[in-house]
Amino acid sequence: MKNSDPQHLRTEGDINISPARTAWQSGITDEATRNWLEKDSRYFLHQSLSTPCLDVLGTAQGSSIRNLAGKDYLDFHGNNVHQLGYANAFLLDRVKAQLDELAFSPRRFTNIPAINLAERLVGLTNGVLSRSLFAPGGTSAMSMALKLARIATGRYKTISLYDAFHGASMDSISVGGEYLFSRQVGPLLPGSIHVPPPDSYRGMWYDQHRPDGDLPYADYIEYVIEKEGDIGAIVAETIRSTVVQVPSKAYWQRIRELCNRHGILLILDEVPVCMGRTGTHFAYQQFGIEPDILVIGKGLGAGLVPMAALLCRETLNVAGHVSLGHFTHEKNPLGSAAALAALDYMDQHQTLQQVKTQEAYLRQKLNALKDQCPVIGDVRGLGMLWGIELVEDRTTKKPAVQLAEQVLYACLEAGLSLKVSGGNVLSLYPPLVISQAELDRALGILQSALEASWQTS
């Protein structure tokens, strides 16, 4: 989008200083909350999607967060770190025990929790991705992946997708495709080539005119590979978590075949969707493919410790002469303990099976809601990752931007926190451990907000 496009300054999904945010702030009557929000706005550097903030949290438990005034929100946002719920005693006890034993490991030393986590993660890939590096966040893990790809292939060009998010550092916004992060920043990494993402709904005429679904997007990537030459890596989110675009198996299998044929590394970014959100530990396992490099994070630290990782094939263990990461908190024993506790909890409580059961329930409920609400153009998702695309008209598919913002604030008012992505997509990321009763409550709030908003718009 161009700078002049007013949609770039449009909604809560893009910035956090919209008129609707101003109206929300003016409705806050709790004096303590107002005072803390004013301090927050005073002392933190303002940035889009962050400060100024909309409320002040005091506590959190299970699927809910509670503000200073005692209001509870069911959290269907959670920045995708709250997979196993807030204040999960199983996780807290394990991390507290690690605090007493070894809270920090200087980089020149290793520690047992880190080694055990590396071994555990390799096992989850069936040994295909046999090497790992840890990092304090997903952006840092993506940076390591980009450097490793250059070293391993001797090529600097990448193909990545418009609208994708891979972190907020200079290298990650170079391969990322969201203008909001690169606006006014200046020249980015050379060789960062972008192509359209496989979009199964918005503006995709192929669905109506061709029988091969999203495969034309893979055709275009093949065209770019042949025209550009010297491509080192394809970088992509396995599933675009913000607007919840789920490519077909055929698309990913075709991309994997292209990478094999042209000697290109496939780097999959699963920072927000790993750790069971799609019903498998890793989202790529839904598509019958295997990446060369996998980047994970967010839920890996169990919502307690910032933790991310790079996993790669044995053949990519070729960078012993350079420092790919060199992070102070690289082999973090606390983060490793949190991740191991999360994996143990998921095994003991059959969390992946619960996700699959709840997925079927959510799919049925959301599709029924689509039938009732003419402003819902599309419902899509896997596991506990769902997107509801709002449109002014199903024929033209014109995004219902103002409506999405109305629904957001109506939901917040009623006690449901969710995310607006792309201006008109309601993104739902409930905890994996959410109960069906909590799902029903959230869906009731959402339905009431949708009905009230579209009938008055």
N, C-alpha and C positions, 0 to 999 in steps of 0.2 A: 504494500500500500504506500501511496505517496504521502508526504508530509501534509499536503493540503486536504487529504481525505478526512472529513469530519468524523468518520467512523473510528478513526484512530484515537479520538479523544472521547469516546462515546460512553462507555459503561464501566460498571464495577468489574466486568471481566477483563478490562484493559488497564484501567487506572483506579485509584482509590480516592479521587477528589471530584467525583461526579455529583450532580445536584441531588441524586438520591442518597448519597453518602452524607451530604450536608443536612438533608432532612432527617436522616437517622440520628446524626449527632445532636441536632437540636431537640430531639425527643428524649434524650438521656436526662433523667431527673435526679438520679442518685449522685449526691454531692461528692462522695469519695471517688466514684468512677470518673466524674468529670475532671476532678483535680488530677488524678493519675493520667488520664488521657492527655490533659494539657501538658503535663511534665514529659510524657512520652513524646509528644509532638515537638516540645521545646528542645530536648536533648539528643534525639536521634535524627540523623540525616534523613530527609524525606526522599522516598523513592517509590516508584509505581509498584503496586501490588503489595505494599508493606506499610510503612509509616506515612501518613497518620493511620492509626488503627481504629477499629470500630467498637471494641469493648475491652474490658480488663478481666482476665481470668483469675480466679482464686484457687479453685480445686478442680480435679477431674477424677472420674471413677467409671470404669467399664466403658460404655458407649457414649458417655455424656461428659461435657465440660460445664463448669458452673462459674458464673461471673461473680463479682464482688457483692452484688445486690441479692445473690441467692437464686438467680434465674438459671435454669438448666437448658442447654442446647444438646439435642442428639447430634453427634458430630459425624456428618457424612462428607467431611473434607479432610481434616487431620493431616494435611500435607503427606498423606500416604505413609505415615510412620506408626499409626495407631492400630496396626493389624490385629494385635492381640489385646486390645483394650487398654484403658488407662488404669494405673495403679494395680496392675496385675501382680498379685502377691508372689506367685511362682517366679516371675521374672525379677521382681524387686529383691527377693531373698537371695537369689543367685548373685546378683550384682553387688549387694551389700556384703556378701561373704567374700567376693573377690576384692572389694575395697579393703577389707581387713587383711587380706593376704598379700596382694600385689596390685597397687593402683596404677602404676606407671612403669613402663619398661624402656630404658634408654635404647636408642636405636641400634647401638652396636651389640645389643644382647637380644636374645629371643626369649619366649616364655611359652609355657605349656598351653594356656588357653588359645593363643594365636595359632600354634601348630595344630592343635586339635580342630580349630575352626577351618583352617586351610584344608585339612584332610577331609573334613565333613562336607565342605562345599564341593570338592573334587568328586566325592562319592555321589553327590546329588546330580552330577552331570554324567554319571556312569563312567567316570574316568576319562571322558573325551577331552574335557578342559582340565588339564592336569597341573597347571601352574597358576599361582595367584599372587597378587599384591594388594595390600590393604591401604586405605586412605581415609582421611577424616570426613570426606563428603563425596557425593556423586560427581560434582564438577571436577574435583581432583583426580578421581578415578578415570573420568573421560580424558583428561589431559594425558594421563599415563598411556591410555590406549592409543591416542593419536600419535604420541611419540614412538611407541613400540611399533606401530604400523609403518612409520617412515623408516625406522631402523631395519625392520625385517624385510621390507620390500625394496628399499632404495628409491621409493617414489613418494612425492609429496601431495599429489592430487587426491582429492576425495570427492565422492558423490554423496550428498545427503539431501534431505527433503525439506521443502518449504513448510513452514508452520511447526516444525519440530523444535523441541527444547532439549538441550544437552548440557545445560549449566550456564553460568553467567560470567565465566572468565573469558578473556579475549579469544583464546583458542576454541573454547566450546561455543561461543556465540558465532564464531566463524563458520562452524559446521551446522550450528543451529539455524533455524529458519524463521524465527520470530523477530519482526522488525522492531518490536517494543524494546528488545534488549540491545540491538545494534544501532539504534537511532542516535545520530550525532556523535558516534564514537570514532568514526573515521575509518581508514583502511584496515581491513581484517586480514587473516591469513591468506596468502595467495594460493590458488589452486583449489579453493573451496567452491565446488560446483553444486548448484541446487537444481532439483527436479521436482515436479508436482508429486504430492503424496497420493497413494491409492485412496480415493475418496468414494465410498460406496453410496453417498447420498447427494451432498451439496454440489450441484453443477455437473454431475457425472452423466453425460448423455450416453456413454457407452452401455450403461445398464439397459437402456431402452432400445438401443440400436444395434448392439452387438451381443452375441451369446457368450463371450468370454470374460464378462465381468470386469475385474480390475487388472487383467493381464495386459491391456494396452499400456498401463503405466510401467510395467516391466519391459515392454517393447521399447518404450522411450528411453529407459535406462540403458538398454543394449545399444541403442542408437548413439547415446552420449558416450558410452564406453568406446565405441568404434571411431567416433569423430574426434574425441579428445585424446585417446591413447594415454598411456602412462598413468593410469588410475591405480592408486595403492590400496584404497579401502572404500567400501560402501558403509556409511554410518547411518543407522536408523533406529528409531524406537520400534520394537517388535509390534507393539500396539501403541498408538498415539493416545496417551492416557488423559490428556486434557479434554479433547473433544471425543474421545473414545472411538477412534476409527480402528476397526478390526479387519485387517486384510484377509484375503482368502488364503487357504493352504496352497493353492496353485500359484499365487503370486510369490509367496515366500520360497516355494520350491524352485520356481523359475529364477529368482534372484540368487539362490544358492548355486544353481547350475551355472549361471553367468559368472559368478565369482570363481568357481572351479575352472571354468573354461579359460578365463582370462588371467588367472593367477592373482585375483583380487581378494583381499581379506574382508570378511564380513564382520563388522563390529555392531553388536546389538546393545542398545541402551535399555536396560530394564530397571533403572533406578527406582521408579515409582511403582512398578508392577511386579517386582520379584516377591519372594517369600509368601507365595500362595494366593496372591490376590486374584489370579485368574483361575484358580482351582488346581494348578500345578505349581511346584516350587518356582519354576521359571516359565515365562510365557512362551518362549520358543518351543517348549515341549508340546504345545498345542498344535504345532504346524508341521511336525515331521521333518524338522531340519535341525542342524547344529551350527552355531556360529564359530568363527575362529577366535573372537574375543567377545566376552560378555562383561558388561558393566552393571553392577548392582549397588543398591544402597538403601536409604530411607528405612524401610521396615527391617532391614538387616540388623540395625541396632535396637530393635524392639521398642522404639519410642523412648528409649532411655539414654542412649549414648550415640552421638554422631558416628556413623560407621558406613564405609563403602568398600567395594572390592572390585578388582579386575581379575577375571578368570580367562585363561587362554590355553591353546593347544601346546603340547610339548615341543613342537617344531618352532615355536616362537620364543623359546628360552635362549635368545641370542643377544641379549642386551647387558651381559655381565660387565661390560666395559664402561657403561654410563650409569647415571642415576636417573631412573625413570620417575621416582617419586621423592624419596628422601624426606619424608614428612616426620616431624617431631613425634606425632602420635600415630606412627605407621602400624606397628604391631601392638595395638592398644589392648592390654589385657582386659580392661573393663568392657570395651566394645565387643571383644571376642567372647567374653563371658555372657554378655547380653544376647549375642547372636546364637550361641550354643544353647542358652536357656530357651530362646524362642523356638528353635528347631526341636528341642526336647518337648516343649509344651505342645507344639503342633502334632508331634508323633503320639504323645500320650492322650491327647484329647481328640484325635482324629479330625483335626481342623480342616484338612483338605476335603474330606468327605462332607463335612458340614458346609463348606463353601459351595460344593456342587449341588447339595440339596437346596440351599438357600438361593442359588442361581436359578434353578428351575422355578422356584416360587416367585422370585423377583421378575423373571422374564414374563411369566403369566400375568402378574399384576400390572406391570408396566405396559404390556401390550393391550391389556384391557383398558387402561387409562388412556392410551393413545386412541382407542376406538371411541372413547367418550369425549375427548377434547380435540376439536378440529385444528387447534394451533400446534399440536404435536405432529411434526413432519416425520420424525424418525425416532425409533428407540433401538439402541444397540449396546451390546456389552458381553462380557464374560465374567463368571465368578461374581466377585463383589466390586466390579468396575463397570459402571453404566453411564450412558449419555442420553439425554432427552433433548432433541433438537427442536426448537420452537420456531415456527414460521408464520408469516402473515397469511400465506396462501400455499396450500400443498401443491398446487399446479406450478406456480412460479418459483416456489421454494425460497421466497424472499425472507431473509432472516428477521425474526421478530425480536429486535434488540431491546427496545424499551420494555416490551412485555417480560423478557427474561429478567431484567433488573427489578421490575415490579414483583415478580414471583420470588426472587431472591430475598427481598426485604420483607415480604409477607411471610415467608418461611422463617426468617430470623425472628420476626416478631412473635411467631407461634412456637418457637423453640426448636427449629431445625436449621443447622448450619450446613450449607452446601456451597458449591463453587459454580460460578458462571465462566465458561470458557468460550473463546472465539466470538464473544459478544452475544450468542444466542443459544448456547448449549448448557443445559443444567447437568453438571457432572456430579455423580454420586459415588462416593468412596466410603461406604460404611465399614466399621471394623469387621474382620472376618469372624469374630466371635459373637456378633450381634444376635439377639434372640428374635424369634419370629414376631413376638409381641411388640418389640421395639421397631421392627421393620413395618409392621402394620401401623403403628403410631406415626412413623415418619411418612409413610405413603398417604395416610389420611391428611396430614398437614400439607403435603405437596399437592394433593388433589384439591383441597380447599383453596389453596393459594392460586393454583392454575385457574380454577373455575371463577374465582372472584376477579382475577386479573384480566382474563380474556373477555369476560362478559362486560367489563366496564371500560375496556380499551377501545 
